[in-house]
Amino acid sequence: MKKFNRLGAIILLSLFPIFSFAQQNVRGVVLDSSTQQPLVGATVLMLAGEGLLDITDAQGEFTISGVPSGRRDVIVTMRGFRAHVGSVFVYSEEEVVLTVCLEENPPIFSELISFEIEFATTDEIEFHL
């Protein structure tokens, strides 16, 4: 019985590297490209199998923990600004630090237009502006 426990422990320990993988932090700051001021409330999404995200704080800073090693896509959005889409390489031995500058996206319409959607029983959709 004692021999079986040792063998089981050796097998479990030898499989441990298969189940563990390197993860790292990705941190940085999001700035307005024209003023170089931090953007508060920008959404930073890291696509790493599942989406990992953070919202920038009062200094425009964010930190995303537990990002697996490898090439990762990053999407940064903020209302009133053009979205930033890019890629970063996350290595197991170093933290990734990003500076993302977003450009203002002028509104197409000077006023907000609202609309209603009515669902008809005939599977037709009517739009009322």
Summary of the structure (lengths in Angstrom):
residues: 129
radius of gyration: 23.3
end to end distance: 77.7
largest distance: 78.7
contacts: 303
relative contact order: 0.20
helix: 14%
strand: 47%
